[in-house]
Amino acid sequence: ALPDAPALASDSGIKSAFDNFFWEWDRGIFADARARKAILISLDRATANHAGYGGLAAENPTNSFFPLGGPFTNPDLKEFTRDVPAATALWKEVFDEYGEQQITFLYTAISPEFRPMSLVHQQNMAEVGITDLDIRLVSIQKFFDELALGGRTPTWQTENMMAPNISFRTTEPTDTLASWECGGHWASHYCNEELDVFIKQGRESSDFLVRQKAYFGYQEKAQEVIPSYVTSWRAVGHGMSKRLQNFRSNFGDFYYIQSWLKQ
């Protein structure tokens, strides 16, 4: 094994999943980083996480795409804690510039965690002064229609909307960040060229320390950019695992392989 690199091992059927909510990047108030930060300090991660998963998911207070304690996870990131006065002031600043706006939170009704989470989010937003909030729990087809996927118009049907995604990823950052390069995200129209530089450096190097430095830098910059609202990390057992029999999940058409990075 290389002296500066963690050993690699592989296992079948166990993956990390992180829940994240994203926005339309080229239209509406969420194109402004102040509105994205306002979301981060308005919502109570711990309560929403407990409501959705009952303690079976790890809270992610740094809002990072990287799992807690991983070899490429920056240990010096600041935490985004809920701050009602600061969030209230930040929303006022946003609305003073753009005018009062309705905000929509979209959820997939088939995902059982999102109904209790939506109740927490609704209360949280009311507590920071957001009363014109539209909570929508919809079918998968309606979800895709709302995000204008499948050859539809590139603009979401509803402006100023936040939508969820449960990302099933290995612990390899190249996998995690594949959809967070300019033009790579499946729905949000996301692009940030500064962050792309770090992604490219981490992907193309074979030196562990070079990659770690690049990914640490990515995470620091991402705390300013806020690509999405990352709520929690959790382990996921998949039906293709040799350790599970006669089990099929909603994602049963995919064969997920877990690559574990261990120090």
Disulfide bonds with the S-S distance in Angstrom:
Cys182-Cys191 1.93
